[in-house]
Every structure is written in structure tokens, then in C-alpha cells.
Amino acid sequence: MSTTNKVPADRKLRILMLHGFTQSGHSFEIKTKALKKSLDKHFPPAPKPGHLKHYPGGLELVYPTAPIRLDAHDVVPSGPNATEADSRRGEQVEESESYGWWRRKGDSEPYTYEGMELGLSTIASTLLEQGPFDGVLGFSQGGAAAGMVASLLEPGRREAFEKAQERGGMRYPDSFVKDSGYIEEVVHPQMKFAVSYSGFGASTNDLYQAFYEPKIGTPMLHVIGSVDTVVSEERSLRLVDSCVGGKGLEGGVQRVVYHPGGHFLPSSGKTYVAALVAFIREVLGEDGKAGTGSKDGRAEERAEDMDVPF
């Protein structure tokens, strides 16, 4: 009997979707509706053409909500330097469901992340209760979290945290460890892939360096806005540089893709959907030759194909 025949007929490609700062799982699901529709076409259930042979059930995206409820003070400046636009934005935050995986503290680097343990605990619970997942995808703060999750699930990462802890680094999150009755083990298998849209590497604070030392080995795609004024290219490239072969080509698929916009996820642009599809197919071993884009990864996109900013 072939390996293909042993795959359950309802097995789906499952991706954990991590929203950005001030969003929620529900709002992120709405914002990525076009992306979901496109991915459904590329990864349909069998026997439709193009289906993944190891995932005949099609695609499933899961959208948890971060545990930290935000208010206007978390998002906009206050005091004499606050503008009318800041005030309007603050009102919008107060009226909406706004959440974060952590709060950044400090006026400059090295920042600390208040509530990170709580945010990671929520993700760990999702992994345990709704897993297993094949990949993790995040936007902005969720993109940073996607890199962290990919890192935490890699073999040997607990030992890296233990060594770093001796030098003042943070403890490996207790929430990512479960007791099987015989031995403590990580809550979820290593991810097959990770994707970051407008994500970034964590603060340069020594507390967080075990996420990136040694480098993240899980294949990771980085999509960056060339005129993003919220997350600078420097911060995004900090995450890229923390990945094994982060800027290179693997199997012909570019690992860093630029879009000619700002801080948003280009969920309906054909160029960027094609890049994501090619990346996923490559890392799953199901034809990674469909990659598109220019040689330096700075692909062009028509304005009418671009999603609106979050």
C-alpha cells in the first residue's frame, strides 16, 4: 500500500493565524478573508485539481484572540504632544475589540515585553486544544509571535533557553511544556513552516535572545512593506537574519518578499498569494516551482490588487 493511500481522507492543511496588535482573531479573520479564498483555490480538497496529496481534506485556518485587552493608552500617545488624529484613534480603540500578545515597555531599546508569558500561554493552549497545526502565520506583532512559536517548538530550544537563563535570559515558557506521565515534553511538534507579514525580531534585550540563538531552523517566509512606517525594515530584517538561510533562495522560492505598500497584509494581490503558495508547496515537498517575483524579491503589484491597511 502506498504512503498516499494511508493519509486520512479528511486530513487538512492547518495553519495557526496570529493577529496583530490592536486586532482580534475575529477581525484578523475578516481582514484575511480574501487570502483564505485564494488559498482555498490553491489547496482544494481532493479530488479537485491542485489538491495536496498529503492533505486531501483541503485547508483550515484557526484564529485565536490574544489575552491582553488594550485601551487607548496602550496605542496612542497622550499629553501635550497628542494630536486630534491620536484622539480619534484612541476613541476607535476604546470602541473596538483590541487585543495584544504583549505590551512593549520602555522609551527605547532594549524594550521589555509585559505580559508575554500570558500571550504565549494562550498560544500554547490553542496548540494543545486545537492542534496539531502544520504552520503558523502572523501579521505585525503576530508575525513576531509566529517566529517565537516556530522557535519554541524546535528540538533543542529548551536547552538554549536554559543556557541563556544562566546569563539573565528569560525562562523557557512553562506553558510550552506538558507532562506526559513519563517525561516532560513540548506541547506540539515542530512547525513545518512559519510566515511573517510585517513581523519583526524581538527586542535586543538579552531576555529574548534564546528565541534566535541558535537561529530559527523552521522554514520561514517574510513579507515586508517597502514603505512600512509602523515596523521598520531594520526590525523586520532582524527576524529575517535570525532564520537559517533567511535571505536566501531554497528550491527556487524567495524567502523575503517586498510589496510596494505600508503596514498591511496584501491578501488579495496575486503576486504575493503566489509567493505564499509556492513557499508552502516547497516546504511540504509538493512542488515548489511556482514561485514568482523579481530576483531581489521586490515584486510589483497593481494598486487595485492590494488589500487595504489594517
N, C-alpha and C positions, 0 to 999 in steps of 0.2 A: 504494500500500500504506500502511495506517495505521501510526502510531507504535506502537500496541499490538501489532500483528502482528509487529513487529520485535524485541520483547522475547523473549529466550530462555525457553523453556517451563520451564526448571529454575532460573531466577533467583530467589534467595531474599532476603528482608529479613534482613540480617546485622547483629547487634549485638555489640559487644565488651563483655564483662561484667567489671568490675574489683571484686574483693572488698575487704573492709575489713581493718583492722589486726587481726592475730592469726588471720585466716582463711586459706583457700587457695582455689584455683579449684574444687577438688572440693567443699569444704564449702559454698562460695557457691552452687554448682550445686544442691546438696541443699536449701539454705535457700530458694532461689528456684524450687523445683520447682512450687509452686502458681502462681506468676506465669507460668512458662513454659507451664503447662497452659492458663491463661486466655488468654494471648497467642496460643497456637496456635488457640484457638477463634475469636478475633477476626481473625487473619491466616492463614486456612487456605490450603492450595494450591488452585489452580483445578481444577475449575470450581465449588467449593463456594461457597455464598452468603457475601458479605462479603470475598472474597479481594481483595487489592490488585492492580489491573490491571497495575502495573509490576513486581510481584513474584509471578508466578504459581506459583513454587515453594514458597511459604509462608515460614516463619520459621526462622532458625538463630541460636543463641546460642553464643558462644565464650568459654570461661572460662580465661584464663591464670592462673598462680600467680606471685606476686611472688617476687623472688630472695633476699630477706633473711630468713633463718631466725631466728626470735625465741626467746628464752628468758625465764624468769620475771623476770629483772632488767629486761627491756625493757617489761614490762607492769604489774608490781605494785611498790609501794613496799617498801623493806627497812629494816632498822634498828629502833630502839626504837619508832617510830610505826606499825610494821606490825601489822595485826590478824590474828586467826585466819582471817577470811574472805580476807584478802590471801594468806595462806599456802596456803589451799585453791585459790585461783585460780591461784597460781603452779604448784602441782602439776599442775593441769589443763593449763596451757600447756606444761609440760615433757612431758606425756604425749601431747599432740596435735600435729598438723601446723600450726604457727602461723607465718605469714609477714607481711611488711610491704613496702610500696613504698619506704619510707624510715623512719628513726628520727628523732624530734624531739629536739633537743638544746637545753638551756638551762632555767633555772628560771622564766623569764617572757619575754614579748615584748621584743625581737624574737627569735624562735627561729631556729635553723638546722636544715636537714634533711639529716642524714647519710645517704649512700647514695642520694640522689635520682637522681643520674646513672645508677646501676645499675638502679634501678627503671624509669626512663624508657627505658633501653636495652632492657629486657625487653619493654616495651610496643611499642617501635619494631620489635623483631624479630618480634613477633606480627603487627603491621600488615603487614610485608613478606612474611612466610612464610605467613600465613593470611588475609590480606586479599584483596580490598578489603571494607571494612565500611561500612554506611550510618550507623550511630550508635554511641555509646558510653554505657554506663550503669554507674554505680558507687555503692557504699554506703560511707559514712563516709570513711575515708582514700581509698577507691576513688572516692568521689564527688568529692573534691578533685582526684584524679588525672584523672577524666573531664573536669573543667573545664580542666585543664592541657593534656590531649591535644587537646581541641577548639581551644584557643587556639593551640597549636604548629602545627597544620595549616592555619591561616588565612593567606591571602595577606598579605604584608607583615609577618608576625610576626617573621621573621628580622631584618629591618631594625630593628624595635622593640627586639629584644634587643641588637643591635649598638650602638644609641644608648644604651641603658641600661647596657651594659657599660662604656662610657666614664665612667659615673658610679658604677661599683662594682657593677653588677648582674652576674648570672651570664651565662655564655656560652650562646648557643643550643645545645641538646644536639647533639653531633656525631652521635649515633645516629639523629637525625631527618633526617639529610641523606644522600643517596646520590648517587654519581657515575654518571650515565647513559652516560658515554663522551663526551658533548658538553658537558654542563653539570651543575653540582650542582643537585639538586632535592630537595624534601621527599619523605619516604618514602611518603606516602599522600595522596590527595586530601582536601580539606576534608570533615569530617563533615557530614552533613545535619542531625544533631541530637545533643544530649547530654542525659543525665538524671542528676540527683544526688539520692540518698536520704541524708539526714542528712550531707550533704557540707559542705564549708567552704572559705573562701578561704585561701590560703596565709598563712604568717606575714607580719606587717607589715614584716619585714626587707626592705631595699631590694634585696637579692639577687634577689627573686622578683617584683618589681612589673611586669616586662615581660610576665608572663603576662596581666596585667589592664589594662595601659596600652599601646595603646588598649583599650577594653572588648571583651570577647568578643562577636563578632557571630554566632556559630553559635547557632541557636535552642536554648535550654536550659530544661528543666523541673526545678524544685526541690521536693522533697517533704520536709517538715520535721516532726519530732515536737514537739508543743506542750509536752511535759514532758520533753524530752530533757535528761538531766543529764550526758551524755558530751560532746556537741557542743552548745554553747550556741546559742541563736537568733542572738545577735550574730555569732558566727563563720559561721553558715550564711548570714546576710544579707550578710556581707562578699562572699561569692561571688555572691549574687543581684545586689548592687549593681555587681558587676564585669561584668555582662552587659548588652548593649544592650537596653533595654526590659525589664529583668529582672523588675520587679514589675507590668508592665502586662498588658493583655489583647491578644492578637494573634489576630484571626479568631474571637474569642469564647472562646478556650481560656485558662484561667488559667495563668500561668507559675509561680506559687508556690502550693502546696497544703499545708495543715497537716492532720496526723492527730492525734487526741487521745491519743497514746501517747508512749513514750520512744524509746530509741535502737534502732530496728529497722525493717525494711522491711515495710510492710503488704502483703505479696504476694498475699493472698487476699481482701482487702477489695474488694468490688465498686465502691465509690465511687472508690477510688484506681486500680484497674485501668482503670476507665472514663476517668479523667483522663489516664492514660498513653496509652491507645489513641487518645483524641481528639487529644492532642498530636501523636502520631506521624502520624496521618492528616492533620492540618493541615499539618505541615511537609513532608510528602511530596506535598501537593496532592491528596489523595484523601479529601475530605470531613472537615473539622474541626469539624463542627457537633454532635458528640456529647458535648461537654464537660459535666461535671456538677460540682456543688459549690455552696457558698454564694457570695455576692458577694465576700466578703473572703477566699475560699479556705479558710476553716476548716470543712471538711466534717465531718459526723459519721459514725461507723461503729459498728455493733453490735459488742460485745465478742467474740461468737462468730465474727465475720468476720475478726478480727485475727490476724496471724501472731504467733508467739512471738518474744521478743527473741533476738538472736544471742548 
